[in-house]
């Protein structure tokens, strides 16, 4: 079964250790959202061309949530009812462009939204996967770069969905990328990336 992606929502600064490594304030505050175009989606096992305009391409492994029902202003206790499934994704980032935009107080679009910047593995239906004590992990060329319990998220999946639904009417086809833990770093041409969450299909790509 194919899941037709319509919109990609991303949450920034959702693991305290990652906020700290990026020099941010780890105090819990309102979620920070940005978007990626569905045209920039890359599916699992496809090669990712190294993007233009950057010398500092970074990996960010994330739990992905696929929405399966309309939701407006729902309570977090109802969030599970609108989730179609789960997956693992890579939020690829032109870190140098993002850093320049941050310093200037400008949007992050050029750093976050570009061809191949959202890489998503096969989705698992929600009926076959339940969030418990899973960990999220990313390796580059077989070496661990990121490794964290999903429970370390500042904003949980139900809280993200409930909050996001106060800003948008969530619809089937919407993807939510839920943030990345510490360990983000640069990748280069020839590198192979593998992102994993226990009991979900991994996401893989090679930078070319």
mmCIF file of the C-alpha atoms, coordinates in Angstrom:
data_MODEL
# 
_entry.id   MODEL 
# 
loop_
_atom_site.group_PDB 
_atom_site.id 
_atom_site.type_symbol 
_atom_site.label_atom_id 
_atom_site.label_alt_id 
_atom_site.label_comp_id 
_atom_site.label_asym_id 
_atom_site.label_entity_id 
_atom_site.label_seq_id 
_atom_site.pdbx_PDB_ins_code 
_atom_site.Cartn_x 
_atom_site.Cartn_y 
_atom_site.Cartn_z 
_atom_site.occupancy 
_atom_site.B_iso_or_equiv 
_atom_site.pdbx_formal_charge 
_atom_site.auth_seq_id 
_atom_site.auth_comp_id 
_atom_site.auth_asym_id 
_atom_site.auth_atom_id 
_atom_site.pdbx_PDB_model_num 
ATOM 1   C CA . UNK A 1 1   ? 0.000  0.000  0.000  1.00 0.00 ? 1   UNK A CA 1 
ATOM 2   C CA . UNK A 1 2   ? 1.282  3.455  -0.919 1.00 0.00 ? 2   UNK A CA 1 
ATOM 3   C CA . UNK A 1 3   ? 0.743  6.470  1.326  1.00 0.00 ? 3   UNK A CA 1 
ATOM 4   C CA . UNK A 1 4   ? 0.232  9.636  -0.793 1.00 0.00 ? 4   UNK A CA 1 
ATOM 5   C CA . UNK A 1 5   ? 2.164  12.414 0.961  1.00 0.00 ? 5   UNK A CA 1 
ATOM 6   C CA . UNK A 1 6   ? 0.548  15.848 0.767  1.00 0.00 ? 6   UNK A CA 1 
ATOM 7   C CA . UNK A 1 7   ? 2.314  17.961 3.393  1.00 0.00 ? 7   UNK A CA 1 
ATOM 8   C CA . UNK A 1 8   ? 5.412  17.485 5.542  1.00 0.00 ? 8   UNK A CA 1 
ATOM 9   C CA . UNK A 1 9   ? 5.454  19.162 8.952  1.00 0.00 ? 9   UNK A CA 1 
ATOM 10  C CA . UNK A 1 10  ? 8.642  19.132 11.016 1.00 0.00 ? 10  UNK A CA 1 
ATOM 11  C CA . UNK A 1 11  ? 9.252  20.032 14.645 1.00 0.00 ? 11  UNK A CA 1 
ATOM 12  C CA . UNK A 1 12  ? 12.531 21.617 15.675 1.00 0.00 ? 12  UNK A CA 1 
ATOM 13  C CA . UNK A 1 13  ? 14.355 21.462 18.998 1.00 0.00 ? 13  UNK A CA 1 
ATOM 14  C CA . UNK A 1 14  ? 12.403 18.512 20.381 1.00 0.00 ? 14  UNK A CA 1 
ATOM 15  C CA . UNK A 1 15  ? 15.219 16.688 22.214 1.00 0.00 ? 15  UNK A CA 1 
ATOM 16  C CA . UNK A 1 16  ? 16.957 18.579 25.015 1.00 0.00 ? 16  UNK A CA 1 
ATOM 17  C CA . UNK A 1 17  ? 20.370 17.073 24.201 1.00 0.00 ? 17  UNK A CA 1 
ATOM 18  C CA . UNK A 1 18  ? 20.115 18.288 20.598 1.00 0.00 ? 18  UNK A CA 1 
ATOM 19  C CA . UNK A 1 19  ? 18.957 21.747 21.712 1.00 0.00 ? 19  UNK A CA 1 
ATOM 20  C CA . UNK A 1 20  ? 22.017 21.906 23.980 1.00 0.00 ? 20  UNK A CA 1 
ATOM 21  C CA . UNK A 1 21  ? 24.454 20.792 21.274 1.00 0.00 ? 21  UNK A CA 1 
ATOM 22  C CA . UNK A 1 22  ? 23.079 23.536 18.998 1.00 0.00 ? 22  UNK A CA 1 
ATOM 23  C CA . UNK A 1 23  ? 23.546 26.152 21.730 1.00 0.00 ? 23  UNK A CA 1 
ATOM 24  C CA . UNK A 1 24  ? 19.842 26.650 22.455 1.00 0.00 ? 24  UNK A CA 1 
ATOM 25  C CA . UNK A 1 25  ? 17.781 27.066 25.615 1.00 0.00 ? 25  UNK A CA 1 
ATOM 26  C CA . UNK A 1 26  ? 16.614 23.661 26.848 1.00 0.00 ? 26  UNK A CA 1 
ATOM 27  C CA . UNK A 1 27  ? 13.667 25.125 28.782 1.00 0.00 ? 27  UNK A CA 1 
ATOM 28  C CA . UNK A 1 28  ? 10.430 23.645 27.428 1.00 0.00 ? 28  UNK A CA 1 
ATOM 29  C CA . UNK A 1 29  ? 8.565  26.240 25.358 1.00 0.00 ? 29  UNK A CA 1 
ATOM 30  C CA . UNK A 1 30  ? 6.017  26.202 22.546 1.00 0.00 ? 30  UNK A CA 1 
ATOM 31  C CA . UNK A 1 31  ? 6.908  23.796 19.714 1.00 0.00 ? 31  UNK A CA 1 
ATOM 32  C CA . UNK A 1 32  ? 8.789  25.207 16.722 1.00 0.00 ? 32  UNK A CA 1 
ATOM 33  C CA . UNK A 1 33  ? 7.466  24.080 13.343 1.00 0.00 ? 33  UNK A CA 1 
ATOM 34  C CA . UNK A 1 34  ? 8.731  24.300 9.789  1.00 0.00 ? 34  UNK A CA 1 
ATOM 35  C CA . UNK A 1 35  ? 7.673  22.563 6.605  1.00 0.00 ? 35  UNK A CA 1 
ATOM 36  C CA . UNK A 1 36  ? 9.190  20.721 3.681  1.00 0.00 ? 36  UNK A CA 1 
ATOM 37  C CA . UNK A 1 37  ? 7.648  20.382 0.243  1.00 0.00 ? 37  UNK A CA 1 
ATOM 38  C CA . UNK A 1 38  ? 6.306  16.946 -0.644 1.00 0.00 ? 38  UNK A CA 1 
ATOM 39  C CA . UNK A 1 39  ? 8.137  17.435 -3.963 1.00 0.00 ? 39  UNK A CA 1 
ATOM 40  C CA . UNK A 1 40  ? 11.377 17.131 -1.986 1.00 0.00 ? 40  UNK A CA 1 
ATOM 41  C CA . UNK A 1 41  ? 10.506 13.707 -0.573 1.00 0.00 ? 41  UNK A CA 1 
ATOM 42  C CA . UNK A 1 42  ? 12.960 10.883 -1.186 1.00 0.00 ? 42  UNK A CA 1 
ATOM 43  C CA . UNK A 1 43  ? 11.931 7.301  -0.482 1.00 0.00 ? 43  UNK A CA 1 
ATOM 44  C CA . UNK A 1 44  ? 13.963 4.630  1.263  1.00 0.00 ? 44  UNK A CA 1 
ATOM 45  C CA . UNK A 1 45  ? 17.029 3.193  -0.474 1.00 0.00 ? 45  UNK A CA 1 
ATOM 46  C CA . UNK A 1 46  ? 17.187 5.987  -3.062 1.00 0.00 ? 46  UNK A CA 1 
ATOM 47  C CA . UNK A 1 47  ? 20.489 7.820  -3.454 1.00 0.00 ? 47  UNK A CA 1 
ATOM 48  C CA . UNK A 1 48  ? 20.517 11.449 -2.323 1.00 0.00 ? 48  UNK A CA 1 
ATOM 49  C CA . UNK A 1 49  ? 22.451 13.845 -4.550 1.00 0.00 ? 49  UNK A CA 1 
ATOM 50  C CA . UNK A 1 50  ? 24.605 16.214 -2.493 1.00 0.00 ? 50  UNK A CA 1 
ATOM 51  C CA . UNK A 1 51  ? 22.643 19.481 -2.695 1.00 0.00 ? 51  UNK A CA 1 
ATOM 52  C CA . UNK A 1 52  ? 23.979 22.708 -4.191 1.00 0.00 ? 52  UNK A CA 1 
ATOM 53  C CA . UNK A 1 53  ? 24.761 25.824 -2.169 1.00 0.00 ? 53  UNK A CA 1 
ATOM 54  C CA . UNK A 1 54  ? 26.215 24.106 0.890  1.00 0.00 ? 54  UNK A CA 1 
ATOM 55  C CA . UNK A 1 55  ? 29.480 22.814 2.283  1.00 0.00 ? 55  UNK A CA 1 
ATOM 56  C CA . UNK A 1 56  ? 27.892 21.434 5.468  1.00 0.00 ? 56  UNK A CA 1 
ATOM 57  C CA . UNK A 1 57  ? 25.120 18.882 4.857  1.00 0.00 ? 57  UNK A CA 1 
ATOM 58  C CA . UNK A 1 58  ? 23.894 17.315 8.113  1.00 0.00 ? 58  UNK A CA 1 
ATOM 59  C CA . UNK A 1 59  ? 21.826 14.245 8.980  1.00 0.00 ? 59  UNK A CA 1 
ATOM 60  C CA . UNK A 1 60  ? 18.930 14.301 11.492 1.00 0.00 ? 60  UNK A CA 1 
ATOM 61  C CA . UNK A 1 61  ? 17.147 11.003 12.151 1.00 0.00 ? 61  UNK A CA 1 
ATOM 62  C CA . UNK A 1 62  ? 13.507 11.307 13.243 1.00 0.00 ? 62  UNK A CA 1 
ATOM 63  C CA . UNK A 1 63  ? 10.401 9.318  14.105 1.00 0.00 ? 63  UNK A CA 1 
ATOM 64  C CA . UNK A 1 64  ? 7.789  9.937  11.392 1.00 0.00 ? 64  UNK A CA 1 
ATOM 65  C CA . UNK A 1 65  ? 4.045  9.995  12.037 1.00 0.00 ? 65  UNK A CA 1 
ATOM 66  C CA . UNK A 1 66  ? 1.569  9.654  9.148  1.00 0.00 ? 66  UNK A CA 1 
ATOM 67  C CA . UNK A 1 67  ? -1.893 11.167 9.636  1.00 0.00 ? 67  UNK A CA 1 
ATOM 68  C CA . UNK A 1 68  ? -4.910 9.138  8.552  1.00 0.00 ? 68  UNK A CA 1 
ATOM 69  C CA . UNK A 1 69  ? -7.930 11.251 9.519  1.00 0.00 ? 69  UNK A CA 1 
ATOM 70  C CA . UNK A 1 70  ? -8.961 14.886 9.649  1.00 0.00 ? 70  UNK A CA 1 
ATOM 71  C CA . UNK A 1 71  ? -8.145 16.637 12.933 1.00 0.00 ? 71  UNK A CA 1 
ATOM 72  C CA . UNK A 1 72  ? -8.796 20.187 14.119 1.00 0.00 ? 72  UNK A CA 1 
ATOM 73  C CA . UNK A 1 73  ? -8.144 21.235 17.705 1.00 0.00 ? 73  UNK A CA 1 
ATOM 74  C CA . UNK A 1 74  ? -8.140 17.690 19.059 1.00 0.00 ? 74  UNK A CA 1 
ATOM 75  C CA . UNK A 1 75  ? -7.090 16.760 22.571 1.00 0.00 ? 75  UNK A CA 1 
ATOM 76  C CA . UNK A 1 76  ? -3.877 14.813 23.031 1.00 0.00 ? 76  UNK A CA 1 
ATOM 77  C CA . UNK A 1 77  ? -5.898 11.870 24.376 1.00 0.00 ? 77  UNK A CA 1 
ATOM 78  C CA . UNK A 1 78  ? -7.505 11.572 20.922 1.00 0.00 ? 78  UNK A CA 1 
ATOM 79  C CA . UNK A 1 79  ? -4.270 11.831 18.943 1.00 0.00 ? 79  UNK A CA 1 
ATOM 80  C CA . UNK A 1 80  ? -3.879 8.087  18.433 1.00 0.00 ? 80  UNK A CA 1 
ATOM 81  C CA . UNK A 1 81  ? -7.222 7.981  16.613 1.00 0.00 ? 81  UNK A CA 1 
ATOM 82  C CA . UNK A 1 82  ? -5.900 10.102 13.718 1.00 0.00 ? 82  UNK A CA 1 
ATOM 83  C CA . UNK A 1 83  ? -2.535 8.335  13.250 1.00 0.00 ? 83  UNK A CA 1 
ATOM 84  C CA . UNK A 1 84  ? -2.335 6.119  10.154 1.00 0.00 ? 84  UNK A CA 1 
ATOM 85  C CA . UNK A 1 85  ? 1.151  4.821  10.785 1.00 0.00 ? 85  UNK A CA 1 
ATOM 86  C CA . UNK A 1 86  ? 4.761  5.339  11.772 1.00 0.00 ? 86  UNK A CA 1 
ATOM 87  C CA . UNK A 1 87  ? 8.139  5.332  10.064 1.00 0.00 ? 87  UNK A CA 1 
ATOM 88  C CA . UNK A 1 88  ? 11.724 6.515  10.253 1.00 0.00 ? 88  UNK A CA 1 
ATOM 89  C CA . UNK A 1 89  ? 12.914 9.575  8.385  1.00 0.00 ? 89  UNK A CA 1 
ATOM 90  C CA . UNK A 1 90  ? 15.952 11.744 7.759  1.00 0.00 ? 90  UNK A CA 1 
ATOM 91  C CA . UNK A 1 91  ? 15.587 15.517 7.951  1.00 0.00 ? 91  UNK A CA 1 
ATOM 92  C CA . UNK A 1 92  ? 18.594 16.518 5.860  1.00 0.00 ? 92  UNK A CA 1 
ATOM 93  C CA . UNK A 1 93  ? 19.820 20.027 6.581  1.00 0.00 ? 93  UNK A CA 1 
ATOM 94  C CA . UNK A 1 94  ? 22.099 22.521 4.860  1.00 0.00 ? 94  UNK A CA 1 
ATOM 95  C CA . UNK A 1 95  ? 23.487 23.557 8.256  1.00 0.00 ? 95  UNK A CA 1 
ATOM 96  C CA . UNK A 1 96  ? 25.573 26.460 7.010  1.00 0.00 ? 96  UNK A CA 1 
ATOM 97  C CA . UNK A 1 97  ? 22.570 28.048 5.294  1.00 0.00 ? 97  UNK A CA 1 
ATOM 98  C CA . UNK A 1 98  ? 20.368 27.410 8.324  1.00 0.00 ? 98  UNK A CA 1 
ATOM 99  C CA . UNK A 1 99  ? 22.959 28.979 10.622 1.00 0.00 ? 99  UNK A CA 1 
ATOM 100 C CA . UNK A 1 100 ? 23.218 32.090 8.460  1.00 0.00 ? 100 UNK A CA 1 
ATOM 101 C CA . UNK A 1 101 ? 19.426 32.445 8.441  1.00 0.00 ? 101 UNK A CA 1 
ATOM 102 C CA . UNK A 1 102 ? 19.209 32.031 12.226 1.00 0.00 ? 102 UNK A CA 1 
ATOM 103 C CA . UNK A 1 103 ? 21.803 34.740 12.849 1.00 0.00 ? 103 UNK A CA 1 
ATOM 104 C CA . UNK A 1 104 ? 19.900 37.121 10.581 1.00 0.00 ? 104 UNK A CA 1 
ATOM 105 C CA . UNK A 1 105 ? 16.526 36.261 12.132 1.00 0.00 ? 105 UNK A CA 1 
ATOM 106 C CA . UNK A 1 106 ? 15.332 34.911 8.789  1.00 0.00 ? 106 UNK A CA 1 
ATOM 107 C CA . UNK A 1 107 ? 13.278 31.796 7.883  1.00 0.00 ? 107 UNK A CA 1 
ATOM 108 C CA . UNK A 1 108 ? 15.073 28.448 7.639  1.00 0.00 ? 108 UNK A CA 1 
ATOM 109 C CA . UNK A 1 109 ? 13.688 27.517 4.207  1.00 0.00 ? 109 UNK A CA 1 
ATOM 110 C CA . UNK A 1 110 ? 16.966 27.354 2.284  1.00 0.00 ? 110 UNK A CA 1 
ATOM 111 C CA . UNK A 1 111 ? 18.561 25.270 5.026  1.00 0.00 ? 111 UNK A CA 1 
ATOM 112 C CA . UNK A 1 112 ? 15.688 22.811 5.401  1.00 0.00 ? 112 UNK A CA 1 
ATOM 113 C CA . UNK A 1 113 ? 13.570 22.618 2.244  1.00 0.00 ? 113 UNK A CA 1 
ATOM 114 C CA . UNK A 1 114 ? 15.444 21.383 -0.828 1.00 0.00 ? 114 UNK A CA 1 
ATOM 115 C CA . UNK A 1 115 ? 15.434 18.386 -3.153 1.00 0.00 ? 115 UNK A CA 1 
ATOM 116 C CA . UNK A 1 116 ? 15.902 15.134 -1.233 1.00 0.00 ? 116 UNK A CA 1 
ATOM 117 C CA . UNK A 1 117 ? 15.783 16.808 2.168  1.00 0.00 ? 117 UNK A CA 1 
ATOM 118 C CA . UNK A 1 118 ? 13.009 14.557 3.527  1.00 0.00 ? 118 UNK A CA 1 
ATOM 119 C CA . UNK A 1 119 ? 13.974 10.885 3.263  1.00 0.00 ? 119 UNK A CA 1 
ATOM 120 C CA . UNK A 1 120 ? 11.336 8.512  4.613  1.00 0.00 ? 120 UNK A CA 1 
ATOM 121 C CA . UNK A 1 121 ? 11.385 4.754  4.975  1.00 0.00 ? 121 UNK A CA 1 
ATOM 122 C CA . UNK A 1 122 ? 8.476  2.357  4.598  1.00 0.00 ? 122 UNK A CA 1 
ATOM 123 C CA . UNK A 1 123 ? 5.551  3.144  6.893  1.00 0.00 ? 123 UNK A CA 1 
ATOM 124 C CA . UNK A 1 124 ? 4.108  0.668  9.372  1.00 0.00 ? 124 UNK A CA 1 
ATOM 125 C CA . UNK A 1 125 ? 0.354  0.886  10.125 1.00 0.00 ? 125 UNK A CA 1 
ATOM 126 C CA . UNK A 1 126 ? -0.450 2.132  13.613 1.00 0.00 ? 126 UNK A CA 1 
ATOM 127 C CA . UNK A 1 127 ? -2.261 -1.136 14.339 1.00 0.00 ? 127 UNK A CA 1 
ATOM 128 C CA . UNK A 1 128 ? 1.096  -2.935 14.072 1.00 0.00 ? 128 UNK A CA 1 
ATOM 129 C CA . UNK A 1 129 ? 3.237  -0.546 16.100 1.00 0.00 ? 129 UNK A CA 1 
ATOM 130 C CA . UNK A 1 130 ? 2.874  0.945  19.572 1.00 0.00 ? 130 UNK A CA 1 
ATOM 131 C CA . UNK A 1 131 ? 5.147  3.546  21.131 1.00 0.00 ? 131 UNK A CA 1 
ATOM 132 C CA . UNK A 1 132 ? 6.643  2.107  24.293 1.00 0.00 ? 132 UNK A CA 1 
ATOM 133 C CA . UNK A 1 133 ? 10.356 2.061  25.166 1.00 0.00 ? 133 UNK A CA 1 
ATOM 134 C CA . UNK A 1 134 ? 11.822 2.199  21.647 1.00 0.00 ? 134 UNK A CA 1 
ATOM 135 C CA . UNK A 1 135 ? 15.090 3.873  20.775 1.00 0.00 ? 135 UNK A CA 1 
ATOM 136 C CA . UNK A 1 136 ? 15.994 5.869  17.672 1.00 0.00 ? 136 UNK A CA 1 
ATOM 137 C CA . UNK A 1 137 ? 19.392 5.300  16.067 1.00 0.00 ? 137 UNK A CA 1 
ATOM 138 C CA . UNK A 1 138 ? 21.413 6.508  13.099 1.00 0.00 ? 138 UNK A CA 1 
ATOM 139 C CA . UNK A 1 139 ? 24.642 5.142  11.682 1.00 0.00 ? 139 UNK A CA 1 
ATOM 140 C CA . UNK A 1 140 ? 26.899 6.552  8.986  1.00 0.00 ? 140 UNK A CA 1 
ATOM 141 C CA . UNK A 1 141 ? 29.058 3.953  7.227  1.00 0.00 ? 141 UNK A CA 1 
ATOM 142 C CA . UNK A 1 142 ? 28.247 1.553  10.072 1.00 0.00 ? 142 UNK A CA 1 
ATOM 143 C CA . UNK A 1 143 ? 29.342 3.958  12.830 1.00 0.00 ? 143 UNK A CA 1 
ATOM 144 C CA . UNK A 1 144 ? 26.753 5.149  15.361 1.00 0.00 ? 144 UNK A CA 1 
ATOM 145 C CA . UNK A 1 145 ? 26.105 8.886  15.211 1.00 0.00 ? 145 UNK A CA 1 
ATOM 146 C CA . UNK A 1 146 ? 22.742 9.270  16.969 1.00 0.00 ? 146 UNK A CA 1 
ATOM 147 C CA . UNK A 1 147 ? 21.188 7.023  19.621 1.00 0.00 ? 147 UNK A CA 1 
ATOM 148 C CA . UNK A 1 148 ? 18.404 8.009  22.010 1.00 0.00 ? 148 UNK A CA 1 
ATOM 149 C CA . UNK A 1 149 ? 15.190 6.766  23.595 1.00 0.00 ? 149 UNK A CA 1 
ATOM 150 C CA . UNK A 1 150 ? 12.107 8.221  21.933 1.00 0.00 ? 150 UNK A CA 1 
ATOM 151 C CA . UNK A 1 151 ? 10.910 9.020  25.446 1.00 0.00 ? 151 UNK A CA 1 
ATOM 152 C CA . UNK A 1 152 ? 13.510 11.804 25.520 1.00 0.00 ? 152 UNK A CA 1 
ATOM 153 C CA . UNK A 1 153 ? 11.345 13.931 23.225 1.00 0.00 ? 153 UNK A CA 1 
ATOM 154 C CA . UNK A 1 154 ? 10.387 17.216 24.886 1.00 0.00 ? 154 UNK A CA 1 
ATOM 155 C CA . UNK A 1 155 ? 6.996  17.128 23.166 1.00 0.00 ? 155 UNK A CA 1 
ATOM 156 C CA . UNK A 1 156 ? 5.464  13.661 22.867 1.00 0.00 ? 156 UNK A CA 1 
ATOM 157 C CA . UNK A 1 157 ? 3.716  12.469 19.708 1.00 0.00 ? 157 UNK A CA 1 
ATOM 158 C CA . UNK A 1 158 ? 0.197  13.045 21.129 1.00 0.00 ? 158 UNK A CA 1 
ATOM 159 C CA . UNK A 1 159 ? 1.203  16.530 22.316 1.00 0.00 ? 159 UNK A CA 1 
ATOM 160 C CA . UNK A 1 160 ? 2.659  17.413 18.913 1.00 0.00 ? 160 UNK A CA 1 
ATOM 161 C CA . UNK A 1 161 ? -0.433 16.280 17.046 1.00 0.00 ? 161 UNK A CA 1 
ATOM 162 C CA . UNK A 1 162 ? -2.781 18.071 19.449 1.00 0.00 ? 162 UNK A CA 1 
ATOM 163 C CA . UNK A 1 163 ? -0.778 21.302 19.263 1.00 0.00 ? 163 UNK A CA 1 
ATOM 164 C CA . UNK A 1 164 ? -0.311 21.174 15.495 1.00 0.00 ? 164 UNK A CA 1 
ATOM 165 C CA . UNK A 1 165 ? -4.044 20.629 15.061 1.00 0.00 ? 165 UNK A CA 1 
ATOM 166 C CA . UNK A 1 166 ? -4.675 24.010 16.693 1.00 0.00 ? 166 UNK A CA 1 
ATOM 167 C CA . UNK A 1 167 ? -2.686 25.658 13.898 1.00 0.00 ? 167 UNK A CA 1 
ATOM 168 C CA . UNK A 1 168 ? -3.741 23.555 10.896 1.00 0.00 ? 168 UNK A CA 1 
ATOM 169 C CA . UNK A 1 169 ? -6.496 21.138 10.006 1.00 0.00 ? 169 UNK A CA 1 
ATOM 170 C CA . UNK A 1 170 ? -4.524 17.923 9.766  1.00 0.00 ? 170 UNK A CA 1 
ATOM 171 C CA . UNK A 1 171 ? -5.553 15.667 6.895  1.00 0.00 ? 171 UNK A CA 1 
ATOM 172 C CA . UNK A 1 172 ? -4.775 12.218 5.511  1.00 0.00 ? 172 UNK A CA 1 
ATOM 173 C CA . UNK A 1 173 ? -1.538 12.549 3.582  1.00 0.00 ? 173 UNK A CA 1 
ATOM 174 C CA . UNK A 1 174 ? 0.128  14.749 6.203  1.00 0.00 ? 174 UNK A CA 1 
ATOM 175 C CA . UNK A 1 175 ? 3.491  13.604 7.531  1.00 0.00 ? 175 UNK A CA 1 
ATOM 176 C CA . UNK A 1 176 ? 4.897  14.826 10.851 1.00 0.00 ? 176 UNK A CA 1 
ATOM 177 C CA . UNK A 1 177 ? 8.637  14.549 11.492 1.00 0.00 ? 177 UNK A CA 1 
ATOM 178 C CA . UNK A 1 178 ? 9.042  14.705 15.256 1.00 0.00 ? 178 UNK A CA 1 
ATOM 179 C CA . UNK A 1 179 ? 12.553 16.049 15.840 1.00 0.00 ? 179 UNK A CA 1 
ATOM 180 C CA . UNK A 1 180 ? 16.057 14.660 16.248 1.00 0.00 ? 180 UNK A CA 1 
ATOM 181 C CA . UNK A 1 181 ? 18.297 13.781 19.201 1.00 0.00 ? 181 UNK A CA 1 
ATOM 182 C CA . UNK A 1 182 ? 21.911 14.860 19.695 1.00 0.00 ? 182 UNK A CA 1 
ATOM 183 C CA . UNK A 1 183 ? 24.697 13.670 17.440 1.00 0.00 ? 183 UNK A CA 1 
ATOM 184 C CA . UNK A 1 184 ? 23.908 15.518 14.223 1.00 0.00 ? 184 UNK A CA 1 
ATOM 185 C CA . UNK A 1 185 ? 26.952 15.946 12.017 1.00 0.00 ? 185 UNK A CA 1 
ATOM 186 C CA . UNK A 1 186 ? 28.128 16.472 8.464  1.00 0.00 ? 186 UNK A CA 1 
ATOM 187 C CA . UNK A 1 187 ? 27.978 13.822 5.744  1.00 0.00 ? 187 UNK A CA 1 
ATOM 188 C CA . UNK A 1 188 ? 29.832 13.628 2.461  1.00 0.00 ? 188 UNK A CA 1 
ATOM 189 C CA . UNK A 1 189 ? 29.508 12.019 -0.947 1.00 0.00 ? 189 UNK A CA 1 
ATOM 190 C CA . UNK A 1 190 ? 29.888 8.270  -0.652 1.00 0.00 ? 190 UNK A CA 1 
ATOM 191 C CA . UNK A 1 191 ? 28.473 8.051  2.878  1.00 0.00 ? 191 UNK A CA 1 
ATOM 192 C CA . UNK A 1 192 ? 25.733 5.505  3.609  1.00 0.00 ? 192 UNK A CA 1 
ATOM 193 C CA . UNK A 1 193 ? 23.152 6.463  6.244  1.00 0.00 ? 193 UNK A CA 1 
ATOM 194 C CA . UNK A 1 194 ? 20.855 4.039  8.064  1.00 0.00 ? 194 UNK A CA 1 
ATOM 195 C CA . UNK A 1 195 ? 18.193 5.279  10.472 1.00 0.00 ? 195 UNK A CA 1 
ATOM 196 C CA . UNK A 1 196 ? 16.325 2.884  12.758 1.00 0.00 ? 196 UNK A CA 1 
ATOM 197 C CA . UNK A 1 197 ? 13.583 2.718  15.357 1.00 0.00 ? 197 UNK A CA 1 
ATOM 198 C CA . UNK A 1 198 ? 12.885 -0.603 17.071 1.00 0.00 ? 198 UNK A CA 1 
ATOM 199 C CA . UNK A 1 199 ? 10.190 -2.581 15.211 1.00 0.00 ? 199 UNK A CA 1 
ATOM 200 C CA . UNK A 1 200 ? 9.947  -0.151 12.283 1.00 0.00 ? 200 UNK A CA 1 
ATOM 201 C CA . UNK A 1 201 ? 11.435 -0.523 8.803  1.00 0.00 ? 201 UNK A CA 1 
ATOM 202 C CA . UNK A 1 202 ? 14.772 1.317  8.605  1.00 0.00 ? 202 UNK A CA 1 
ATOM 203 C CA . UNK A 1 203 ? 15.480 4.229  6.299  1.00 0.00 ? 203 UNK A CA 1 
ATOM 204 C CA . UNK A 1 204 ? 18.603 4.074  4.124  1.00 0.00 ? 204 UNK A CA 1 
ATOM 205 C CA . UNK A 1 205 ? 20.284 6.410  1.681  1.00 0.00 ? 205 UNK A CA 1 
ATOM 206 C CA . UNK A 1 206 ? 23.675 6.994  0.124  1.00 0.00 ? 206 UNK A CA 1 
ATOM 207 C CA . UNK A 1 207 ? 24.986 10.494 -0.535 1.00 0.00 ? 207 UNK A CA 1 
ATOM 208 C CA . UNK A 1 208 ? 26.172 10.820 -4.143 1.00 0.00 ? 208 UNK A CA 1 
# 
